[in-house]
Amino acid sequence: MKEEQNMKHTMRILTFLMLAIVVGTGQTWGRLRGLGHIVCNEANVTGGTLTFYTDAACTDTKAITMTDGKSSNLSSDDLTAVMDGDNVIGYTVYIKAVPNYDYTLGAADNNGAVTFITAEKTTNIFQAPRRTQSDPTINVGHDIAVKATDKRYVYSFVMPANGANVTVHVNFPEKPKNTAAVSYIDAGGTTKTLAANTAYIIDGTESKMGTSNTDTWYVCTGDVAYTSSITLGGDVNLILADGCQMSATTISGSASQLTIYAQTGGQTGQMVATAYECGVAFGQRFVVYNAATGTAASAIVSGSNSDANATFTLDGIAGKTLRPLDGNYVIANPDVFTFSGSTSLTSPFDITTGEGENETTTHYYICKKDDPVTLSYAGSDFVMLSGLPEGTTLAAVEGQPMQRSFTMPATDVVLTATAMALTATPVAYDGTARTPEIKQGDDVFAPANYTIAYMLGDEAVTAADVKNAGTYTCTLTGLGQYVGTTTVPFAITKRTTSLAVEIVDPVTTIDGHPVLIAGDDAHVKVTLVPVKGENETTELPAMNGIVTISVDNGTNNPKSYTVAIVNGVGHFVVTNLFDNTYSVTASFLENDNYVGSTSDPNYSIAVSEVKTALRISFDETDVTSKTKVVTVGEPVTVYVDLYTVPSDWDGDFAKASLFNSDAVVTVKCNPTWQTGNVGNYTLGLVNGHGSITFRHLPADECDYYINAVYAGNDIFTDYQTKLNNQTLILTVNKTATTIGVEVTSPVIAK
């Protein structure tokens, strides 16, 4: 019984442990599933855009992607952890909120929270494994605060670490609009009314006005000064209320149009700006003032860097009628440009129109819709004309390069002119006809905008002649909306060259320098090539010319050679080289199209003497015999062989070669006690081999030493057998004698 109870107790413990393992496993598995999703529950965020990032600078390339209002899977590896002690409770996500119309968003409260963005945890995605019933949705009942960072329009919230989804709510505050209708005068001179809540009231905080591809209305109801520039995000219509002034440093937006309207009162509305980098049009009834001179100017010029601090004043209509209300007019007043060296208030344009129209002022030309209008340009500059409504184009008048024509549209036309500063990018000579690349700043100026003619000095040349090095004068004549002429220099520079010398035969080298044996001829190859630029890929023409070669052995008396280069290569042979080191330098003098060059001045040829060795012996077949004993009168023959040996020769004659020519050596045969050249004999060698025979050498009290000496020359080194322990030792003995006595008959003494 006790054993049975123990068994039940053990089973309970095991069951408890298994449940613990299952629960533990479920929790661990749930955590490994990662973070939940960010959900933006507004189908379309109105008033601006939201973008989610993993870093506060909003520059991380791992920005969180939203699809159909829901984020892609988030990874905690990309986010910054929020800790509670040692526990990770969440991860920081950053929101960049950008309103459609630039204005200051609401400030954060004392806790750093903002009111127009909120974040709320909505569901928990944990699931325990091996459960049979479906999991209910687990609602999480508290909001997550959205905090303001130290960067404008960047906020943050905490993504829970437990896998819960987060829903982000946004309600951009609306920029104030006109609460009452606003009147203005349109371009046709008609007083119109802009309904309430259709125009934004500017307050000086805007850095951007308008939205791309949209006409947006603004109204200036008092004096507003901007301390920085304003960027136009689309076409902007601005009503300047009577008596107010708007000022800014720069108004920019290359693809945008700013249209300024006056009100009906008799007071003055003003627009003051340093520069306009956008298209500017005006509504009806205005006068333009140049703030620099205080005098009336004719109109503005679109583009950057117009008159410094130009003031544009919109007057009321009191007693003024500038043109018929049912007509259209053209203004052409590029008076801010310099023509013929001085600033002119007289237009360099003459405008002719259709039947019977007359100009009402110096610079207003009255015409009607569909009238043909011809513009004649009398200036001396190269300018771009603009200002025609979209779809209306300027056309060159045939045979009259300084005239343009167009058909008058139904709207007024303000023709403006922008001076063009053009340059021609220089190129290096490559043997082919070159067309200059004309640039305006960093942008290529399209060839369709001009015709071009060339001069080289005082001579007119064709395009096919623009190929040799030199500076060409290019005269550009405008086409289409470009009128006038300008000249730009186009330089074809001399091509840089590279010159190299190389010893191609023999090819033995030490440390990269060729090594020759005295008496060899040096075959020198000279290579002359044009050098390509960094971005050039086409093949350049092979070079021909004359190169001067200097071969110097250090005696201050170098030898000079001239070598003809054909298709980039030339050859010559240097002879009579003896033991010395010669520097070889090639020089190419510049010509009409190529810059001169010099080869590596450190290129040299080392010429060394041929090393020789002598071998002497008493036996022609047994060359190891170095001693010999003879008697007086017995002939003694000595055999002499002359060899050429390697520079690192170790004394082994098997590695030597018999001299392949005739030579003369001296054979010395002297008693060991004798000094001087008493026993010197001259021996001629044929193909390195010869012998000499000594006869009647007297017997001496000591042995004879026999040596051979080769004196060498400019090509071959000298050699002495005595200095190389090859002395032969000869012993000459006296002839032995005997005395014989023979008694043929006895002698008897008496």
FINU-696942 format. One record per residue (C-alpha): residue number from 1; y, x, z. Coordinates in steps of 0.25 Angstrom, whole numbers, plus 2048, in hexadecimal, padded with zeros to 3 digits. Last residue first. Layout:
R   num    c2    c1    c3
R   NUM     Y     X     Z
...
This chain:
R   num    c2    c1    c3
R   750   7EC   A80   6FC
R   749   7EC   A72   6FE
R   748   7E2   A6A   6F6
R   747   7E7   A5E   6EF
R   746   7DE   A53   6EC
R   745   7DF   A4B   6E0
R   744   7E4   A3D   6DD
R   743   7EB   A3A   6EA
R   742   7F2   A2C   6EA
R   741   7FE   A29   6F3
R   740   803   A1A   6F2
R   739   811   A16   6F8
R   738   814   A07   6F9
R   737   821   9FE   6F7
R   736   825   9EF   6FB
R   735   831   9E9   6F2
R   734   83D   9E6   6FB
R   733   83E   9D8   700
R   732   848   9CD   6FC
R   731   849   9C1   705
R   730   850   9B5   700
R   729   856   9AA   709
R   728   85B   99D   702
R   727   867   996   709
R   726   867   987   70A
R   725   86E   985   717
R   724   879   97C   712
R   723   884   986   713
R   722   87C   990   70C
R   721   878   987   701
R   720   887   985   6FD
R   719   88C   978   6F6
R   718   899   974   6EF
R   717   89D   966   6ED
R   716   89D   960   6DF
R   715   8A8   959   6D7
R   714   8B4   962   6D8
R   713   8AB   96E   6D9
R   712   89F   974   6E0
R   711   89D   982   6E4
R   710   88E   982   6E4
R   709   888   98D   6ED
R   708   87A   993   6EE
R   707   874   99B   6F8
R   706   86A   9A7   6F9
R   705   869   9B0   706
R   704   862   9BD   704
R   703   85A   9C3   70F
R   702   85C   9D0   717
R   701   85A   9DF   716
R   700   85B   9DE   707
R   699   852   9DF   6FC
R   698   859   9DF   6EF
R   697   85A   9D3   6E6
R   696   854   9D7   6D9
R   695   854   9C9   6D2
R   694   85B   9BC   6D7
R   693   858   9B0   6CE
R   692   862   9A4   6CD
R   691   85E   995   6CB
R   690   865   988   6C6
R   689   865   979   6C8
R   688   871   96F   6C9
R   687   870   96A   6BA
R   686   871   979   6B6
R   685   876   982   6C1
R   684   87D   98F   6BF
R   683   87C   99A   6C9
R   682   886   9A4   6CD
R   681   881   9AF   6D6
R   680   887   9B4   6E3
R   679   881   9C0   6EA
R   678   88D   9C8   6EF
R   677   895   9BC   6F3
R   676   898   9C0   701
R   675   88F   9C4   70C
R   674   883   9CC   70D
R   673   879   9CC   719
R   672   871   9C1   714
R   671   86F   9C7   707
R   670   875   9BF   6FC
R   669   871   9B5   6F1
R   668   87C   9AB   6EF
R   667   87A   9A1   6E3
R   666   887   99B   6DE
R   665   886   98E   6D7
R   664   88B   989   6C9
R   663   888   97B   6C4
R   662   882   973   6B8
R   661   881   964   6B9
R   660   878   959   6BF
R   659   877   95F   6CD
R   658   869   95C   6D3
R   657   86A   94F   6DB
R   656   868   94F   6EA
R   655   860   945   6F3
R   654   853   94D   6F2
R   653   85C   959   6F6
R   652   85C   954   704
R   651   868   95B   70B
R   650   86E   94F   712
R   649   877   94A   707
R   648   882   940   70B
R   647   88B   943   6FF
R   646   87F   942   6F6
R   645   87A   94F   6EF
R   644   87D   956   6E2
R   643   873   961   6E0
R   642   874   970   6DC
R   641   866   978   6DA
R   640   865   987   6DC
R   639   857   98F   6DA
R   638   857   99D   6DF
R   637   84E   9A7   6D7
R   636   84A   9B5   6DE
R   635   845   9C0   6D5
R   634   83C   9CB   6DB
R   633   843   9D9   6DB
R   632   843   9DB   6E9
R   631   839   9D3   6F0
R   630   839   9C4   6F3
R   629   839   9BA   6FF
R   628   83F   9AC   6FD
R   627   845   9A2   707
R   626   84A   994   704
R   625   83E   98D   6FE
R   624   841   97E   6FF
R   623   844   97C   6F1
R   622   836   97E   6ED
R   621   836   97B   6DE
R   620   841   984   6D9
R   619   83E   98F   6E4
R   618   847   998   6EA
R   617   851   98D   6EE
R   616   85F   988   6ED
R   615   865   97A   6EF
R   614   873   976   6ED
R   613   87B   96A   6F1
R   612   886   962   6EB
R   611   88F   956   6F0
R   610   897   94F   6E5
R   609   8A6   94F   6E9
R   608   8AC   942   6EE
R   607   8B6   938   6E7
R   606   8BB   92D   6F1
R   605   8C2   921   6E9
R   604   8CD   919   6EF
R   603   8D3   90B   6F1
R   602   8DE   90C   6FC
R   601   8E9   908   6F3
R   600   8E2   8FA   6F1
R   599   8E7   8F6   6E3
R   598   8F5   8F4   6DF
R   597   8FC   8E7   6DA
R   596   907   8E3   6D0
R   595   90B   8D4   6CF
R   594   907   8CD   6C3
R   593   90E   8C4   6B8
R   592   919   8CD   6B2
R   591   912   8DA   6B6
R   590   910   8E1   6C3
R   589   90A   8EF   6C3
R   588   8FB   8F1   6C7
R   587   8F7   8FD   6CF
R   586   8EA   903   6D2
R   585   8E7   90D   6DD
R   584   8DB   916   6DE
R   583   8DB   921   6EA
R   582   8D3   92D   6E7
R   581   8CB   935   6F2
R   580   8C7   943   6EE
R   579   8BB   94B   6E8
R   578   8BD   94A   6D9
R   577   8C0   93E   6CF
R   576   8C2   943   6C1
R   575   8C1   935   6BB
R   574   8C7   927   6BE
R   573   8C2   91C   6B5
R   572   8C9   90F   6B2
R   571   8C7   900   6B2
R   570   8CF   8F3   6B1
R   569   8CD   8E5   6B5
R   568   8D6   8D8   6B6
R   567   8D4   8D3   6A8
R   566   8D7   8E0   6A2
R   565   8DE   8EA   6AB
R   564   8E2   8F7   6A4
R   563   8E2   903   6AD
R   562   8EC   90E   6AF
R   561   8E8   91B   6B6
R   560   8F0   924   6BF
R   559   8EB   931   6C6
R   558   8F1   934   6D3
R   557   8F8   942   6D6
R   556   8FC   941   6E5
R   555   8EF   949   6E8
R   554   8E9   93D   6F0
R   553   8DE   93A   6E6
R   552   8E6   92F   6DF
R   551   8E1   926   6D4
R   550   8EC   91C   6D0
R   549   8E9   910   6C7
R   548   8F3   909   6BF
R   547   8F0   8FA   6BA
R   546   8F3   8F5   6AC
R   545   8F2   8E6   6A9
R   544   8E9   8DA   6A7
R   543   8E6   8CF   6B2
R   542   8DC   8C4   6B1
R   541   8E2   8B6   6B2
R   540   8E1   8AE   6BF
R   539   8D6   8A5   6C2
R   538   8DA   898   6C8
R   537   8D8   896   6D7
R   536   8E5   899   6DD
R   535   8E8   894   6EC
R   534   8EA   8A2   6F2
R   533   8F0   8A8   6E6
R   532   8E8   8B0   6DD
R   531   8EA   8BF   6DA
R   530   8EA   8C5   6CC
R   529   8E0   8D0   6C9
R   528   8DF   8DF   6C6
R   527   8D2   8E6   6C8
R   526   8D1   8F5   6C5
R   525   8C3   8FB   6C4
R   524   8C2   90A   6C6
R   523   8B6   913   6C0
R   522   8B7   920   6C8
R   521   8B1   92C   6C0
R   520   8A8   935   6C8
R   519   8AB   944   6C9
R   518   8AB   944   6D8
R   517   8A2   93A   6DE
R   516   8A9   92C   6E0
R   515   8AB   924   6EC
R   514   8B1   916   6EB
R   513   8B8   910   6F8
R   512   8B2   905   700
R   511   8AE   90D   70C
R   510   8A6   916   703
R   509   8A4   911   6F4
R   508   89A   915   6E9
R   507   89D   90D   6DD
R   506   89F   917   6D2
R   505   8A4   910   6CA
R   504   8AC   903   6CE
R   503   8B8   909   6D5
R   502   8C1   8FD   6D8
R   501   8D0   8FB   6D6
R   500   8D7   8EE   6DB
R   499   8E4   8E7   6D6
R   498   8E8   8D9   6DB
R   497   8F3   8D1   6D4
R   496   8FE   8C8   6D9
R   495   903   8BE   6CE
R   494   911   8BF   6CA
R   493   919   8B2   6CE
R   492   91B   8A5   6C6
R   491   928   8A0   6CB
R   490   92D   892   6C9
R   489   93C   891   6CB
R   488   941   882   6CD
R   487   94C   87B   6C4
R   486   950   86D   6C6
R   485   954   861   6BD
R   484   958   853   6C0
R   483   950   847   6C2
R   482   943   843   6C9
R   481   940   834   6CA
R   480   938   835   6BC
R   479   939   844   6B7
R   478   942   84F   6BC
R   477   945   85C   6B4
R   476   93F   869   6BA
R   475   944   876   6B5
R   474   93B   882   6B8
R   473   940   890   6B8
R   472   935   89A   6B8
R   471   933   8A6   6C0
R   470   92A   8B0   6BB
R   469   91B   8B4   6BA
R   468   915   8AE   6AD
R   467   910   8A0   6AB
R   466   91B   897   6A7
R   465   91A   898   698
R   464   911   88C   696
R   463   91C   884   69D
R   462   925   888   692
R   461   930   892   694
R   460   940   891   693
R   459   946   89F   694
R   458   951   8A3   69D
R   457   949   8A8   6A8
R   456   93C   8A1   6A6
R   455   93F   893   6A5
R   454   936   886   6A6
R   453   938   877   6A4
R   452   932   86C   6AD
R   451   931   85D   6AD
R   450   932   856   6BA
R   449   92B   84B   6C3
R   448   91E   84B   6BD
R   447   91C   859   6C1
R   446   91A   854   6CF
R   445   922   85C   6DA
R   444   918   863   6E3
R   443   91B   861   6F2
R   442   91E   86C   6FB
R   441   92D   86C   6F9
R   440   92F   865   6EC
R   439   925   86D   6E3
R   438   924   871   6D4
R   437   917   878   6D1
R   436   91A   880   6C5
R   435   911   880   6B8
R   434   90B   88D   6B5
R   433   906   892   6A8
R   432   8FB   89C   6AA
R   431   8FA   8AB   6AD
R   430   8F8   8AA   6BC
R   429   906   8AE   6C1
R   428   908   8A9   6CF
R   427   90F   89C   6D3
R   426   91C   897   6D8
R   425   91E   889   6DD
R   424   92A   882   6D7
R   423   934   87C   6E0
R   422   93B   86F   6E0
R   421   947   869   6E8
R   420   949   85B   6E4
R   419   956   854   6E7
R   418   954   845   6EB
R   417   95B   83A   6E3
R   416   95D   82C   6E7
R   415   95E   81F   6DF
R   414   961   813   6E8
R   413   95C   807   6E0
R   412   95F   7F9   6E3
R   411   954   7EF   6E1
R   410   94F   7E6   6D5
R   409   94B   7F3   6CD
R   408   954   7FA   6C3
R   407   94C   800   6B8
R   406   94C   80F   6B8
R   405   951   81B   6B0
R   404   952   82A   6B3
R   403   95B   834   6AC
R   402   95C   843   6AE
R   401   950   846   6A4
R   400   957   83E   699
R   399   94E   83F   68C
R   398   947   832   691
R   397   94D   82C   69E
R   396   944   830   6A9
R   395   93E   824   6B1
R   394   941   820   6BF
R   393   937   816   6C5
R   392   938   809   6CC
R   391   92B   805   6D3
R   390   930   807   6E1
R   389   93F   806   6E1
R   388   947   811   6DC
R   387   94D   81A   6E6
R   386   949   828   6E1
R   385   94E   833   6D8
R   384   949   841   6DA
R   383   953   84C   6D7
R   382   954   859   6CF
R   381   963   85E   6D0
R   380   96E   85F   6C5
R   379   973   851   6C6
R   378   976   848   6BB
R   377   96B   83E   6BC
R   376   96B   832   6B3
R   375   965   825   6B9
R   374   962   81A   6AF
R   373   961   80B   6B4
R   372   95A   800   6AB
R   371   95D   7F3   6B2
R   370   951   7EB   6B7
R   369   958   7E6   6C3
R   368   967   7E8   6C3
R   367   971   7F3   6C2
R   366   97D   7F8   6CB
R   365   97F   807   6CC
R   364   984   80B   6DA
R   363   989   819   6DC
R   362   997   819   6D7
R   361   999   80A   6DB
R   360   997   7FD   6D4
R   359   98F   803   6C8
R   358   990   7FA   6BC
R   357   985   7F2   6B5
R   356   988   7ED   6A7
R   355   97A   7EE   6A0
R   354   970   7F8   6A6
R   353   971   804   6AF
R   352   976   812   6AE
R   351   976   81B   6BA
R   350   97C   829   6BB
R   349   977   832   6C6
R   348   97E   83F   6CB
R   347   985   835   6D5
R   346   992   83A   6DA
R   345   993   83E   6E8
R   344   98F   84C   6E5
R   343   98B   857   6ED
R   342   98D   864   6E6
R   341   985   86F   6DF
R   340   982   868   6D2
R   339   97C   85C   6D9
R   338   97A   85C   6E8
R   337   973   850   6EE
R   336   978   846   6F8
R   335   97E   83E   6ED
R   334   971   839   6E7
R   333   978   82C   6E4
R   332   970   823   6DB
R   331   972   814   6DF
R   330   96D   809   6D6
R   329   970   7FB   6D7
R   328   96A   7ED   6D6
R   327   972   7E0   6D4
R   326   972   7D2   6DA
R   325   97B   7D6   6E6
R   324   985   7DC   6DD
R   323   989   7EA   6E2
R   322   991   7F1   6ED
R   321   997   7E5   6F3
R   320   9A0   7E8   700
R   319   9A9   7DF   707
R   318   9A2   7E0   714
R   317   994   7E4   710
R   316   990   7EB   71D
R   315   98E   7FA   71D
R   314   981   802   71E
R   313   984   810   721
R   312   97B   81C   71E
R   311   97E   828   725
R   310   979   836   720
R   309   976   83F   72C
R   308   973   84B   722
R   307   973   846   714
R   306   965   844   70F
R   305   95A   84E   713
R   304   94E   846   70F
R   303   94C   83C   704
R   302   954   830   6FF
R   301   962   832   6FB
R   300   96D   82A   701
R   299   978   822   6FB
R   298   986   824   6F5
R   297   98D   82C   700
R   296   999   827   708
R   295   9A0   832   70F
R   294   99F   837   71D
R   293   99B   845   718
R   292   98F   848   720
R   291   98C   839   724
R   290   98B   835   715
R   289   98D   826   715
R   288   985   81C   70D
R   287   98B   80E   70C
R   286   982   801   70C
R   285   982   7F3   707
R   284   974   7EF   704
R   283   967   7F5   709
R   282   965   803   708
R   281   959   80C   704
R   280   953   819   70A
R   279   947   820   706
R   278   942   82A   710
R   277   945   837   715
R   276   953   834   71A
R   275   95B   83E   721
R   274   965   840   72C
R   273   967   831   72F
R   272   972   827   732
R   271   970   818   72E
R   270   97C   80F   731
R   269   980   801   733
R   268   98F   7FD   731
R   267   995   7F0   735
R   266   999   7E5   72B
R   265   98D   7DD   72E
R   264   982   7D9   724
R   263   977   7E3   728
R   262   973   7F0   721
R   261   966   7F4   71C
R   260   95F   801   71B
R   259   952   803   713
R   258   949   80F   717
R   257   93E   812   70D
R   256   931   819   710
R   255   927   823   709
R   254   92F   82F   70D
R   253   932   82A   71B
R   252   93D   831   723
R   251   94A   82D   72A
R   250   950   839   730
R   249   95A   83C   73C
R   248   95C   82D   740
R   247   968   824   741
R   246   96A   815   741
R   245   977   80F   743
R   244   97B   800   747
R   243   988   7F9   743
R   242   982   7EE   73A
R   241   972   7EE   73B
R   240   96B   7F9   733
R   239   95F   7F2   72D
R   238   953   7FB   72A
R   237   948   7F9   720
R   236   93D   803   721
R   235   932   806   716
R   234   927   80D   71D
R   233   924   817   728
R   232   932   81C   729
R   231   933   828   732
R   230   940   829   73B
R   229   946   836   73F
R   228   94A   83A   74D
R   227   955   837   757
R   226   957   829   751
R   225   964   822   754
R   224   965   812   754
R   223   973   80B   755
R   222   970   7FC   755
R   221   968   7F1   74E
R   220   960   7FA   745
R   219   956   7F1   73E
R   218   948   7F4   738
R   217   93F   7EE   72D
R   216   932   7F3   729
R   215   92D   7F3   71B
R   214   91E   7F8   71B
R   213   915   801   713
R   212   916   80B   71F
R   211   91C   806   72C
R   210   92B   807   730
R   209   933   80F   738
R   208   92F   81C   740
R   207   936   824   74A
R   206   93B   818   751
R   205   942   819   75F
R   204   950   816   75A
R   203   950   807   75D
R   202   94C   801   74F
R   201   94B   7F2   74F
R   200   93F   7EE   747
R   199   941   7E3   73D
R   198   939   7D6   73A
R   197   93B   7CF   747
R   196   946   7C6   743
R   195   948   7C4   734
R   194   950   7CE   72B
R   193   95C   7C7   725
R   192   962   7CA   717
R   191   96F   7CC   712
R   190   96E   7CF   703
R   189   974   7DB   6FD
R   188   968   7DE   6F4
R   187   963   7E9   6FD
R   186   963   7E0   709
R   185   96E   7DD   713
R   184   969   7DB   721
R   183   968   7D1   72B
R   182   95F   7D1   738
R   181   957   7C5   73E
R   180   956   7C5   74D
R   179   94C   7CC   756
R   178   94B   7D8   74E
R   177   93F   7E0   752
R   176   93A   7E8   75E
R   175   92E   7F1   75C
R   174   921   7EA   761
R   173   919   7EF   76C
R   172   90B   7F4   767
R   171   900   7EB   76D
R   170   8F3   7F3   76F
R   169   8E6   7F0   775
R   168   8DB   7FA   776
R   167   8CD   7F6   779
R   166   8C3   800   780
R   165   8B4   800   77F
R   164   8AC   804   78B
R   163   8A3   810   78A
R   162   8A3   815   798
R   161   8AD   820   796
R   160   8B9   817   795
R   159   8C3   81A   78A
R   158   8D0   81D   792
R   157   8DE   81A   78B
R   156   8E9   822   784
R   155   8F6   820   77E
R   154   8FE   827   773
R   153   90B   821   76D
R   152   914   82C   772
R   151   90C   837   778
R   150   90C   839   787
R   149   901   830   789
R   148   902   821   78C
R   147   8F6   81B   793
R   146   8ED   80F   78F
R   145   8E7   809   79B
R   144   8D8   804   79A
R   143   8D6   7F5   79E
R   142   8CC   7F0   7A8
R   141   8C1   7E6   7A8
R   140   8B5   7EC   7A0
R   139   8AD   7E2   79A
R   138   89E   7E4   799
R   137   898   7DE   78D
R   136   88A   7D9   790
R   135   87E   7E1   78D
R   134   872   7DB   786
R   133   865   7D8   78E
R   132   859   7E1   78D
R   131   85F   7EE   793
R   130   858   7FB   78E
R   129   864   804   78F
R   128   871   800   797
R   127   87D   7FD   78E
R   126   88B   802   790
R   125   896   7FD   786
R   124   8A0   7F8   78F
R   123   8AB   7EF   78A
R   122   8BA   7EC   78A
R   121   8C2   7F8   790
R   120   8D0   7F5   78D
R   119   8DC   7FD   787
R   118   8EA   7F9   787
R   117   8F6   7FD   77D
R   116   904   7F6   77E
R   115   905   7F8   78D
R   114   905   807   78F
R   113   8FF   80E   79B
R   112   905   81B   7A0
R   111   904   816   7AF
R   110   914   814   7B0
R   109   913   80C   7A3
R   108   913   811   795
R   107   91F   810   78B
R   106   91F   805   780
R   105   91E   80B   772
R   104   92A   812   76C
R   103   92D   80E   75D
R   102   927   811   750
R   101   922   805   748
R   100   913   804   746
R    99   911   808   754
R    98   908   814   757
R    97   8FE   814   762
R    96   8F6   820   764
R    95   8EA   81E   76E
R    94   8E3   828   776
R    93   8D5   827   77C
R    92   8D2   82E   789
R    91   8C3   82D   78E
R    90   8BC   826   79A
R    89   8B7   826   7A8
R    88   8B1   834   7A7
R    87   8AC   837   7B6
R    86   8AE   844   7BD
R    85   8BB   83F   7C4
R    84   8BF   833   7BC
R    83   8C1   83A   7AE
R    82   8C7   836   7A1
R    81   8C1   83D   795
R    80   8C9   842   789
R    79   8C3   83D   77C
R    78   8BB   843   770
R    77   8AE   846   778
R    76   8AE   837   77D
R    75   8AB   833   76F
R    74   8B0   825   76A
R    73   8A8   81D   760
R    72   8B2   817   756
R    71   8BD   80F   75B
R    70   8BF   800   758
R    69   8CA   7F8   752
R    68   8C3   7F7   744
R    67   8C1   806   744
R    66   8C8   80F   74E
R    65   8C6   81E   74D
R    64   8C9   827   75A
R    63   8D1   834   756
R    62   8C7   83F   755
R    61   8D2   848   74E
R    60   8DA   848   75A
R    59   8E9   847   758
R    58   8EC   83C   761
R    57   8F3   846   76A
R    56   8EC   83F   776
R    55   8DE   841   771
R    54   8D3   838   76D
R    53   8DB   82F   764
R    52   8DC   820   762
R    51   8E6   81B   758
R    50   8EE   80E   759
R    49   8F8   808   74F
R    48   905   800   750
R    47   90B   7F2   751
R    46   8FF   7EA   74F
R    45   8F1   7EF   752
R    44   8E8   7E8   749
R    43   8DB   7E2   74E
R    42   8DF   7E4   75C
R    41   8D3   7E7   764
R    40   8D4   7F6   763
R    39   8C6   7FA   768
R    38   8C3   808   76D
R    37   8B4   80A   76E
R    36   8AB   80E   779
R    35   8A7   81C   77E
R    34   89A   824   77E
R    33   88C   81E   77D
R    32   887   82A   786
R    31   88D   822   792
R    30   884   816   78F
R    29   878   81F   78E
R    28   87B   825   79C
R    27   87C   817   7A2
R    26   870   812   79D
R    25   868   81E   7A1
R    24   86D   81D   7AF
R    23   868   80F   7AF
R    22   85B   812   7AA
R    21   859   81E   7B3
R    20   85D   816   7BF
R    19   853   80B   7BB
R    18   849   816   7BA
R    17   84C   81B   7C7
R    16   84C   80E   7CE
R    15   83E   80B   7C7
R    14   839   818   7CC
R    13   83D   815   7DA
R    12   837   807   7DA
R    11   82A   80D   7D5
R    10   82A   817   7E0
R     9   82B   80C   7EA
R     8   820   804   7E4
R     7   817   810   7E4
R     6   81A   813   7F3
R     5   817   804   7F6
R     4   80A   806   7EF
R     3   806   812   7F7
R     2   80A   80B   804
R     1   800   800   800
